Amino acid sequence: MQTAANYQDISAVDALWTLYRQQSQWVRDAFRSRIAQDEEIESEQLKPYTMEEINAMLDAAEADIAAGRTIPHEESMRQARERIARKARMERKETIMAEAV
């Protein structure tokens, strides 16, 4: 791999070609890595649940409801609106600060 120090020792065309090959290889490697990650995630996501697993999840949800470990829809929506508003305020502050610079 070429370093900045030995780019001085080769022609500009060779230096650009070397940079292009390195960058192309990095991009190909990144795509291959991403594809492998996506395939792994898809294989995990597409695994069907058994009826026993579905019934166990339903039993757990019903137990949570009976024990009061749930949030009413209205409260959940209020929390979501607060988070959205907070994020919007932070983004506006960042924009103002960036414009001031």
C-alpha positions as CSV (number, residue, x, y, z in Angstrom):
1,M,0.0,0.0,0.0
2,Q,1.3,3.4,-0.9
3,T,1.8,6.0,1.8
4,A,1.8,9.8,1.4
5,A,5.6,9.8,1.7
6,N,6.2,7.5,-1.3
7,Y,3.6,9.2,-3.5
8,Q,6.2,11.8,-4.1
9,D,8.4,9.1,-5.7
10,I,5.9,8.1,-8.5
11,S,4.3,10.0,-11.3
12,A,1.0,11.7,-10.8
13,V,-0.8,9.3,-13.1
14,D,0.6,6.3,-11.1
15,A,-0.3,7.9,-7.8
16,L,-3.9,8.5,-9.0
17,W,-4.2,5.0,-10.3
18,T,-2.9,3.6,-7.0
19,L,-5.4,5.7,-5.0
20,Y,-8.2,4.6,-7.3
21,R,-7.3,0.9,-6.9
22,Q,-7.1,1.3,-3.1
23,Q,-10.4,3.2,-2.9
24,S,-12.1,0.7,-5.2
25,Q,-11.0,-2.2,-3.1
26,W,-12.2,-0.5,0.1
27,V,-15.6,0.2,-1.5
28,R,-15.9,-3.4,-2.7
29,D,-14.9,-4.8,0.7
30,A,-17.4,-2.5,2.4
31,F,-20.2,-3.7,0.0
32,R,-19.3,-7.3,0.6
33,S,-19.3,-6.8,4.3
34,R,-22.7,-5.0,4.2
35,I,-24.2,-7.7,2.0
36,A,-23.0,-10.4,4.4
37,Q,-24.5,-8.5,7.4
38,D,-27.8,-8.0,5.5
39,E,-28.0,-11.7,4.7
40,E,-27.3,-12.6,8.3
41,I,-30.0,-10.2,9.5
42,E,-32.5,-11.5,6.9
43,S,-31.9,-15.1,7.8
44,E,-32.5,-14.3,11.5
45,Q,-35.6,-12.2,10.7
46,L,-37.2,-14.8,8.4
47,K,-37.1,-17.6,10.9
48,P,-40.7,-18.5,11.5
49,Y,-41.9,-18.8,15.1
50,T,-43.3,-22.1,16.3
51,M,-46.8,-22.2,17.8
52,E,-45.2,-22.8,21.2
53,E,-43.1,-19.6,20.9
54,I,-46.2,-17.6,19.7
55,N,-48.3,-18.9,22.7
56,A,-45.4,-18.1,25.1
57,M,-45.2,-14.5,23.8
58,L,-49.0,-14.1,24.1
59,D,-48.9,-15.5,27.6
60,A,-46.1,-13.1,28.6
61,A,-48.1,-10.2,27.1
62,E,-51.3,-11.1,28.9
63,A,-49.3,-11.4,32.2
64,D,-47.9,-7.9,31.7
65,I,-51.4,-6.5,31.0
66,A,-52.8,-8.3,34.1
67,A,-49.9,-7.0,36.3
68,G,-50.3,-3.4,35.0
69,R,-46.9,-3.3,33.3
70,T,-48.2,-1.6,30.2
71,I,-48.5,2.0,29.0
72,P,-51.8,3.2,27.7
73,H,-51.9,4.3,24.1
74,E,-52.5,7.9,24.9
75,E,-49.4,8.0,27.2
76,S,-47.3,6.2,24.6
77,M,-48.4,8.8,21.9
78,R,-47.6,11.7,24.3
79,Q,-44.1,10.3,24.9
80,A,-43.5,9.9,21.2
81,R,-44.7,13.4,20.4
82,E,-42.3,14.8,23.1
83,R,-39.4,12.9,21.7
84,I,-40.1,14.1,18.2
85,A,-40.5,17.7,19.4
86,R,-37.2,17.4,21.4
87,K,-35.4,16.1,18.4
88,A,-36.8,18.9,16.2
89,R,-35.6,21.5,18.8
90,M,-32.1,20.0,18.9
91,E,-31.9,20.0,15.1
92,R,-33.0,23.7,15.0
93,K,-30.4,24.6,17.6
94,E,-27.7,22.8,15.5
95,T,-28.8,24.6,12.4
96,I,-28.7,28.0,14.1
97,M,-25.2,27.2,15.6
98,A,-24.0,26.1,12.2
99,E,-25.3,29.2,10.5
100,A,-23.6,31.4,13.2
101,V,-20.2,30.0,12.4
